[in-house]
Amino acid sequence: MDGKGLFWFHLEGEPIFNLLCEKGDLISVPEGTKHWFDAGETNPFVKAIRIFIDMSGWVPHYTDSQIEKSFADFKMP
């Protein structure tokens, strides 16, 4: 709805990649897809609508892999 950030995806057997999401974008993340969202360090702001089939979708399943730290120096466009 507003703001921007990077949606990072960690798919099995594939390189990790990100998708810049900005105001008005709509994405669908399949159930069980490893991912994280980064609103950035400078003025982090995002307003989103999240839609789930049932309430279990609201519960995060953390991997504790710390893989996101490998991308900490990535600069948002």
N, C-alpha and C positions, 0 to 999 in steps of 0.2 A: 504494500500500500504506500509505503514511504521509506526513504532512506536507501542505503545500499550496503552490500556486503558480499563476501565470497562464500559460496557453498562448496565445500571440499568433499570429494568422493574418493573412497578407498575400496575399489572393486577387486575381488580376488583375481590374482594373476594379471592385473593391469596396472599401468603406472597411475599414481595418484594425480588427479586433476581437479581444477576448480572451475566454477561458473560464476561470473559476476552477475548478481541479481540487483536490479534497480527498480525504482518506483514503477508499478504497473506490470512487472513481470509475473508470470505464473509458471511454477515448475511442479512436477510430480515426482516424488521420491518413493520408489517401490519399497514395500515392507522388507526389513532385514538388510537394507543397504547401509553399509558403514559410511558415515558422513559426519561432518561438523560444519558449523557456521562461524564465520569471523567477520564481525562488524568493523574491524580495524581499530587502530590505536587513536587516531585523530578524529575527534567528534563521532564516536561510535553511536549510531542511531539507526534503528530499523523498526518499522511497524509492519507486522505481517499477520495474515490470517492463516491459521493452520487447521486443516480439515482431516479428520480421521474417521475410519469406519466404526470404531468403537473406542471406549475410554482407555484401553490398553495402549493405544498409540501415543498417549501423553507420557508414558513412562519411559525414560531413557534407559538404554542398555549400554553402559560404559564399558569399553574394552580395556582401559588402562594401558594401552599400548604406547602412549606418549608420542605417537607418530606425528602428531600435529606440531611438535617442537621442531621437527626437521624443516618446517616451512615458516618458522617464526620470522625470518628476515624477508619474506616475500612482501613486496609493496603492492598495495591495491592500486589498480589503474585509476 
